[in-house]
């Protein structure tokens, strides 16, 4: 029996996926939000702006942090910028790719919204009917963005910070293929910074920043960043940051370092998950390292969002052997791709449009959507980004948590400074913590900064200072493999000090704050989850209200590790319909008797605004919607959707938690009545704690409590094993494992339970001796309805009444 034939939808934590097939989240241009002022939350992409594709302007807006750097350099009248300042795009209107071309390239169809408004099923979003496929992306060997001369010159002047007096810009009109091609572009012993911009190498664009008085025998350190549009990154985002750091490095050491920008293999749709761009990068490094005189052990990589993904990938990818990165500084990167796919929902609304960009079809994220070839949107995304829809292959090759990448990170002795943030509408906190825990368990040299309630970004000012110090320390280092650049094992915590106007953070005196990420409301064809990070075995209540005013409670239980992912769409599947939507009303923390300990207030972050808007809701919550994306409006769903959500003409989300207070007696009474109501739907509880993870002493403890509507029905509890290599299912009866290929006999249950009692199965410990007969694979807890073992087992599989407990250590 294989997974697909039985609708196998394994998930992690406490969630069951509703979408058909495996899921992958692809990080697009983080479009439709903008950087935040004050805290300098870098939006990490040139297309950071409000609205859908038609709102895409000709000029990208400068991130606030980069703007402050540009402003500081603007008054430097003594800085002479010369050379090729008419910025190349390698694109020419009417011809397409044209080496040395200067025209901006179109991306989106002009009639896109008309097709959406007319509710066409398959709406292509890119020009010329383009549909992405692996290694075939838009804007890979040309750039769709063209900054004006003044903006480009202003970004170059940043290099005159601290004493340098001139910058020479060279833009090659032809691709390079050899060391000789590159060497011809750089002048030796010139008392000026040299910027070789828009270098075309295969289907990649690069820029190199060369320090004054360059000589290839000096063995330079490398400062590396990858973004989307090379032109916009150089002008508006990380280019000014790199320029500022390189100017400091030269002033401090008299030698300086080399800077490199890369478009990651494409401005749109590569997302730097595929292997091909990294092989190209390594071949480019094969030319650059000896020609420019880079020290192959002295790399520093950094970036936010997709840039963070790339910073870690260049440090850990097995195909990169020409440059070793001593330090990787990722901020809010996507990491465990398969796990992220299970969180592809309105809880993280900016994920949804990424599927559109990756597939080439509008609203491909809908649960019922199929491409013209019959693929789900998520399978099409897999195929477009990495060439396979197999989650096993993606887990093994493409995720940042893949064993082969973690092993390479360890072998390279790369030190990692990981900056993560909660309440991110793009990269779920649960995914970031998942990578953090994997790296910690694996022994990666790691320093961590956790920003609570900050969202999709980090403290760019602090990041730039940290990277500057690391580069300056590496330049003279004679032992770059062991040079101490981080405080390994250290974790610092920050939260928002000022939540209006300029966002400020402060060091938090309360580490490990409880966080929840919750959709404000949702409707048919859109998934929703409650994602929680809190103390071990906590209980939380969310109360949902439909358009008829009916209320439905859901209890979320955190695991022994303090994590929970609850699939609201699945748990309330019998309530939500084509003419209905569900809206979050209140949230509480509960004690073990389901009495409210405290009321949770939450804040909402409008990533479509130039400033992060934080609204606190005292007392009863006055819910207001936030427009997330035009793809989420009634132009996607049609008029029925608009009517179903009333004044909320968009799907919106709320990201928790500002503060809390003791629950009022009236609230406790309301909750007591609500939980006692026959209409209350309480989901099943699945919990599993791995007490000891080494195979020689493997112990786990499991708990299953059936959903309220299943209590006292006929059924059986199971510990189920799945071997992904042999594609076999096993069940465990407390003493032995039984392997079976079909739904026939030989199926065992825990202790022969034949009625689903309210207490379920609690505190059952499974030891290494219990698991000895089971091959490598995954352990699930579950239950099924039915009067026989076979019927119950079939119900378990058909209705996804199981959750992943753990993956066994390799034997």
N, C-alpha and C positions, 0 to 999 in steps of 0.2 A: 504494500500500500504506500503510495507516495503522498507527499503533502498536498499537492494540488488536487489530486483526485478526491480527497475527502474535505477539501476546503480548509486545509491546515493553515491556521493563521497564528503562529506563536507570537507572543509579545513579551516584553520585559516589565518587571514591576507588577502592577496590579491592573493592567490594561488588556483589553482584547480588541484587536483591530476590526473595523467594519469594512474597510475597503477590500476589494477582491485582489488577491495576489500580494506580492511583496512590495514594499515601499522604500523609496529612496528620496531624500530631499536634496535638491540641487540649489546651491546658493547663487542666485542671479546677481544682478547688479545692485542688490540691496536698494532697488529703486523705490521711489515713492515715499522716502523719508529724507529728512535733512539733518545735518549735523547740529549739535546742540551747543549753544554759546555758553561761555563761562567754564564749564567742565571740559570743554573741547572734546566732545564725543565725536570721533571721526566716523563719518558714515561709510567710509572705505570704498566708495565707488564714485565715478564721475557723474553718474546718472542720478545722484541723490537729489530728488526734488519731489514735489507733491504731484499727485495725479497719475493718470495712466499714460500710455504711450503717446497719445495726442498732445499731452501737456509737456512733452519732451522738448525743451527749448534748445536753441542753437548754442547757447553758452552755459556751461556748467557753473554752478555757484561755488565760491571758495569756502572751504571749511573754516570755521572761526579760528581754530588754532593756527592753521596755515596763514590765514589772513593777518593774524597778529605778527607773524614772522615777516610777511610781505610788507606790512606797514612799517616795521622797524627798519627795513632796508630801503624803503622808498625815498627817503631823504638823502641818500648817499650819492651826492652829485659827482663825487670823484670816481665812481665805479663806471668803467667803460665796458659796455657789452657790444661785441662786434661779431661779424660773421653772418651765417644764414639764419635770419630771424623771421622769415616768412615760413611758417610752420608747415612741414610736410604731413600729408595724410596717406600718401601712396595710393590715392584714389582720384579718379577724374570722372566727372559727370559725363555720361554717355559712353564711357569706356569701361568703367569698373576699376579693377585693380590696375594701377598705372604707376610704376616705380618713379618716385619723385613727384607724384601728383599732389596738388594743393587743395583739392575740394573736400568738403565734408560729405560723408556718405550717408544716404538715407537708411533707416532701419525699419520703421513701422509703416504699414499701409495707411494711406490717407482715409480709406473708406472703412477702417476697422470698426468704428463704433456704429456705423450704419448696419453692418452685418450682425453685430451683437444685439442692437435694438430690434432687428427683425427676427431674432431668435434662431438664426441658422445654427445647425448642430455643430458643424465643423467650420470654425472661423479661423482662418490663417492670420497670424498677426504680423508676419514679416513681409517685406517687399518681395516682389517677383516670385511669390509662391514658395519661398524658401522654408524647408523643414529641416531642422538640425539632425545630424547623425554623428556618430562617434568620429572624432578627428575631422569633422566638417562643420565648422562653426562660423557664424558671422563675425566679421571684423577681426580676423586673425592676422592676416598679412597686410591689412590697411587699418586706418583709424577713422572712426565715424565722426570724431570731434576735432574741430580746428579752432584753437584759441587765437585771438587777435595778437598782433605783433606786440602791442603794449603789455598785455598780460604775460606773454612769454618772456619778454625782456625783464619785467618785474620779478619773475621767478628766478631768472638767471642772476639778478643783482644780489640775491640772498647770499651768493657765494663770496661776495666782497665783505661780508661780516668779519670783523676783527683783522682788518689790515690789507687783504688782497685788493688789488686795484683794477683788475680787468678779468673779463671772461670772454673766451672765444668759442663760438658755437659752430659746429660743423654738422650738416645733415646730408648723409650720403644718398644719392639719387638711385643707386643700384644696390641689389642685395650683396652681402658679403658671403664668401664661401671658404676663405682661407685666412691663415695668419697674415699673409702678405696684404690681403685686402684690408684687414683691420689696421695693420701697422701703417699703411699709407695715410690713414685718417688722423694720426696722432703726431704732434710735433714735440720732439724732445727738447728739454732744457729751455722751456718758455716760461717766463715769470707771469703766468696767468693760469686760472682754471680753464680747462678745456671740457666742453660738453659735446659729446658725439651723440646726437639725438636722432631717434627714429631709424635705428639700424634694423634692416630687414634680414633675418636669417631664417630660411625655410618659411614656416608659417608662424613666425614670432616677430615681435617688435621689441627692441631694447634701446636703452640709453645708458651711456657711460659718462661718469663724472671723473675727470682726471685732475689730480692736484697740480699746483704750480711746480715748475722745475722738475717735471716728470722725467724719470729714467727707468727703464725696464729692469734694472738690476737692484732696485731698492726693496723688493719683496713687500708689497703693500698689503694691508688688511682690506677686506671688502665689506661694504655696507650694502645690503641687498633688500629690495622691496618689490613686491609684485602687486599690481592692482588690475583695473579693467582697462579703460582707455589710457594708452601710454601718454598721449598729449595732455589729457586732463589731469592725470596723476602727476605729471611733471610740473604742471602749472598751478594746480589748485589743491592738491592733497598731500601726498608724501614727498613730492619733489622739493618744496620749500623746507620741509623737515630735514631731508637728507642734506640739502645745501647748507643749512644752518649747522648741522653736526659736522659736516666735512670742513667747513670754514674753521670751526673750533678746533678740530683735530689737527689741521695744518698749523694754526696759530700756536697750539700747545706743544707740538712735537717737531715742527720744522720739516716733517716728511709728509704727513697727511695720510689719507686713505682714499681708495677708489670707491665710488658709488655706482650702483647698477639698479635700473628700473626695468621691469619685464611686464609685458601685458598678459603673461600666463598662458599664451597660446591662443588667446582671443579676447576681445573686449566684451563680446556677448557670448554666453553659452558654453564656454569651456569649463568654468568653475574650478579649474585646476584639479579635477578628480581623475582624469584620464592619465594613463601612463605615457602616452605619446609626447605631450609637451615636455615632460621631464627628461625623456631621452634626447629631445631637441636641445633642452637647456644644457644637458651634460656635454653634448657635442659642441655647443657654443662655448662652454667653459674650457673645452679642450683647446680651443683657439685662444681664448682670452687670457687664461692663466699664465702661459709662458710669454705671450706677446705683450701684455700689459704689465707683467711682473708681479702677479698676485702671489702671496704666500698661501699655499693651498690648505693650510691649517687655520687660517685667521679670518673666517667668514662670520659675519653677524647678520642675521635675517630677522625682519620684524614685519608686522602688518596686522590689520584689523579685519575681522570677518573673513571674506575670501582671502585677503592678504595674510591673515593669521593661518588659514589653512595652508597657504603656499609656504609661509615661513617654516612651518613644521614639516611639510612635505620635502622641501629642498634639504632639510636637515636629516631626514629619515628615509628617503626613497632609495631602495636598493639599486636603482639605475643611475644614481648620481655618485660618481667616484672621483671627479676631477676637482671638487672643492668640498672641504669639510667645514661645517659651520660650528664654531665654538659656542655660540650663543644663539638661541632662537627665542624671540619675544612675541608670542601670539596673543592677540586680544580677541575675545569672543569668537573663536573659530568653530566651525562645524566639525564634528569629529567622527562619531559612530554613525555611519550613514544609514545602516538598516534600522537602527533604533530611532534615528531622527524621522524616518519614514512613518513610524507608528505615531508620531506627534504632528503629523501634517494636517493641521486643523485650524479652526477659527480662534483657538487659544493663542496661536502664533500666526496671526493673519498675514504677515508679510512673507511667510513661506508659500502662500498659495499662488501668488503671481509668479514665483520662481518656476513652477511647473509649466506655466504658459510659455515662458521664455525658453525653457529646455525642450519642450515638445513642439513649439511653434503653433499651438492651438490655444485659443482663448478659453478660459474656464475649464481646462483639462483636469483640474483638481476635483471636480464633482464626483460624488460616489458612483453615480451611474454612467459616467462618461466613457465612451469608447472611441478610439481613433477610427479613421476609415478602414484600417486593417484589422479592427476588432480588439486592439490592445487597450488596457486600462491606461489612464494618464500616467500612473506611476511606473508601469512597466515600460511605457514609451520613454519616460525620463531616464530610467536605467539604461536603456538601449542607446539613447542619444549621448549620454554623458560618458559612459564607460564601455559600451558595447555588449553588455549582457544584462539580462533581467534576473540572474541568479543571485540571490542574497548571499549564499555561501561564498560565491566568488568575490562579490563586492566586499564582504567582511574580511576575506583572506587577503585581498589585494589593495583595495582602494581606501578603506576607512583609515583614519589616523590612529585608531586603536588596533589595527591589524598587527598580529604578532611579528610579521616580518619587518614592519616599520619600527615598532618599539625595540626590537632586537638591533636594528641598524642604528637607532638613536643611542642605544647603550654602547654599541661598538665604536661609534664616532665620539663618544664621551661628550656629546652635546649637552650643554647646560640650558635648561628651559626656565624662563620666567613667564609664567602663565597668568594672564590677567583675565578673569572671568567676571561676568555681571549677571545679576538676577533680573527678572522681569523684562526680558528681551523679546520683543515681538517677532524677531527673526530666528535667533538661535536659542532654543529652550535651555533653561538653566539645568534641567535634568541631563541633557546631553553633555554640557560642559563639565558637570560634576562627574559624569561617567568617565570621561577622558582623564580628569584629574585623579580619580581613584585608580584607574588602570595604570597610569604612570607611577603613582605612589607605590602600588603593589609590585610593580616591575623593577623598582629601584632606580628610575630615571632621576638624575640630579635636577631637582625641581624647587623653585621658589614660587610662591603663589600670592596673588593679590585678589581678594574677592570684594567686588563692589555691589552692595545691596541696593536694589531699586534703581539702578542707574540705566539699565536697558542695553541697547545695542551699541556698545562702545566702551571706552575706558578713559583714564586720565592721561591725555596725550602729552601734557606738559611734564608730568612725572616720568612717563615712558621715554620721552626724548632725552631727559637728563640721564636716565639709567643707561640708555643705549650709547649716548655720548661718552659716558665714563668707561663703558666696556670697550669701545673702539679705541679710545686713548690709551687704555691699559694694554690692549693687544698689540698696538703698533710696535713698541719696542720689545715685546715679550720674546724671550728665548725658549719658552716652554708653553706654547699655546694649547697643547693637549691637556695640561693640568692647571692652567691659569685660573685662579678663582674669580669668577665673574658674578656669582650669585651667592646667597646664603641658603644653601641646600637644606630643605626641610622646613624653612620658615614660611609661615602664612600670616598675612596681615589682612585686616578687615576694615572696610570703609562703608559708610552709608551717607545718604543725602543730608546735608546740613541745611541748605537753602533749596526749596523746591518750587521757586517761582523766579522769573527773570533769569539771571545768570545762575546756573546750577553749580553748586559747590558740594564737595564731599568733605568728610571729616573721618579721622580714625575712629573706628567703632570700639567702644568698651564692652560690647556684647557680641562676642564671636558666635558664629553658627546661628544667626537669626533664623526664625521660622519664616519660610516663604511659601506662597501658593500662587499659581498662575491659572487664571480662570477666565473663560469666555464670558462676556457680558450677556450675550444671547446668541442663539443659533437657530437655524431653520433647516428644512429638508435639503439633502444633497451636500450638506456641509458637516464635517466631523467636529467634535468638541471634546476636550479633555480637561480634567482638573489635575494639575501636576503639583505635587507637594514635596517640600524638603523641610523636615522638622525633626523633633526628637524621636527616639525609638518608640514604636507602637503607640502613636498618638491617634486620636480620632477627631475627625472634622465633619461638620455637617454643612452641606450647601442646600439651599431651598430654592426651587425653580418654580416659576409661575408661567402658565400658558395664557393664550389670548382670551380664554374663557374665565380666567381668574382662578383656576384650580392650582393648587400647590402640591409639589412633589419633592420629598426630601431624599437626599442621597448622602450616605455616610462613606467617608474616605478613611481608610486605615493605613497608617504608615507601617512599613516593614521594620524589622530589627535594625536595619541600616538607616531608618528615618526617611525612606523614600516611598512615594506612591504615585502611580499614574492611573487615573480612573477614566474609563471611556464613557462619558456621559451619553454620547450618541447611542451606544449599545444598551446601556442600562435603562434609558428612557425611550427605547425604540418603539414601545407600544403606545407612547403618548404623542410623540411628534409625528406630524403628517403633512401632506402637501398644503393644507390650509391652516397650519398651526405653526407657532414658533415658541420657543422657551426662553425665558428671561431670568437671569439671576436676580434673586431678591435679597437674600441675607446669607451670611456665613458665620459659623460658630465653631469654637473648639468644644468638644464634649468630654465628659469623664466616662468611666467604664460603664456607668449606668445610663448613658445617653442623656445626661443632664448638661446643659450648657455651662461651661466654665467662664467663657468670655465671648463677647461679640467681636468679630473681626471687621475692622474698617479697611477699606482698600483705596488705592489710588489708581488712576488711569493715565496712561502715557499716550499722547497723540503724536505718533511718529511722522505724521504728515505735516506737522507744524514746524516752523523754523526754531521755535523754542519748545522744550519739553513742557507740556502742560500737565500739571499735577493737580487734581481736584480731590479734596478730602470730603467724605460724606458723613457728617455727624448724625447721630440718631438714625431714623429710618432713612434708607438709601433712596435718594432721588436719582433714578437711573437716567443717564443721558447717553446717546449713542455717539460714536466716533466714526467718521467715514474712513474706512480702511483702504479701499481700492475700488475703482469703478467696476472691476470684474465682479465685485461682490454685491452690486446693486441690482435693482429689479430689471435692469437692462440685460442681466445674465439670466435671472430666474423668470423674468416676465412679470406681468401685472399681479399675478397671484401672490408672488413673494412680497411685493410692495404692500398689498392689503394685509398679508399675514402678520407683518411686523408693525403695521400702523404708522405712527409718526417716525419710527425708527426705520428709515428707508435703506439702511445699510446693516450688514452684519458687523457688530462691534465687539470689542473685547475689553476686559478690565484686568489690570495686573495689580495684584495685591500689594503689600499689606503695609499700611502706614502705622497703624497703632491698634490697640484693642482695649476694651474695658470689660468689667464684670457684666455678665448678662443680667438683665432685669427679670424680676419674678414673672412679669407678664410674658416675657419671651420664653421663659422656661415652661410656662403653662401651654403656650402655643406649640412649642416643640413636642411636649408630651402628648398633646392631642393629635398632632400631625403624625407622629410616629405610630400612634395607636390606630390611625385611620386605616380602614380596609383598602383604600386606594393608594396607600403609601407603598412605594417600590423601593425596597432596600436591597442593594446588590449583594451578591455573594462576596465573602471575604476569603482571599487566598493569601497566605503568608508563608514565607520560608526564610529561615536564617541559616546561613552556612557558618557553623561554629568553628570548624577547623577545615581548611581547604586543601591541605597536603594530602596526596592520594594515600600515603601510608597511614594517615589518621584522619580520614574524611568523615565528618559528622554534620548532619543537617537536621533541623527541626521544622516540622511542617504543621500548618493549621488550615483547615477548610471549614467555613461556615456557610451553609446554603443561603441563597436569596430567600427573602421572606415568603414569596409566593410558592417556594418549593419545600418549605418546612413541612415535615411529616408526610410528604409524598413518598411513594416507592422509588427507590434509587440506590445507588452505590457510590461510595467514595473510592478514589483511585490515587495511587502514585504511578505515573506513567512515564516510561522512558522512550526516547526516540533516538535512533542511531542515524544520523544524517548521511553517513557513508553507505551503510547497507540498506538505508530506507526502510528500516524495520521499527515496528512498535513493540514495546514490552509493557507488561503491567506487573505490579509487585503486591503480594498478599501479606506482607509482613515477615515472610520467611524465605520466599523464593521469587525469582523473576520468571514470567512466562512470555515467550515470544510468539507473536501471531501476525500473519500477513493480511487477514481479512477480519470480518466481523462475526466470525463463527465462534466455536467453543474455545475452551482453554483460557478464558479471560478471568483474571483474579481481581479481587477487591480487598480493601484494607479491612481485615478482621471480619469479613462477611457481613458488613452492615447492609441491611436491606430497607431501611427507612431513614430518610434524611432528617435527623433530629436537629433541633435548634442549635445545640452545642457543636454539632459537626464533629470533626476530628481535630483535637487540639493536643499540642505538646508531644506529638509522635516524633521520636528521634530515630533517624536513619543513620547507621554507622557504615564505615568502610566495609565491614563484613557483609552487611546487607547488600551493598552495591557491587560486591566483587564479581558476581556473575554477569553484570551488565557491561557491555562494551562502551567504548568512548561515545559520548553523546550528551543529550539534554534530559533533565529530569523535570517533570511537570506534576502539579497537583491539580486534581479535578474531581468532578462528580457528574453522574448522568442520571436522568430520569428513566424509569422502566422497571418492570417486574422481574426481569432476568438480567444476569450479568451481561449477556450479549446485547440486549436491547439498551441497557444503560450505557454500555461502552459506545455504541453507535450514537446515542444521544449526546454523549460527551463530545465526540468528534464533530458531529454535524452541527452542533449549536455552540461550539467553542467554549465549553464550560471547563476550561483549564487555564492555568497560568504557569509561565516558566518559573521554576525554582532556581536552577543553577545549571551550568555546563560543567561536566566533570573535568577535573584536571587530566591532562594527557598522561597516558600510562607509559 
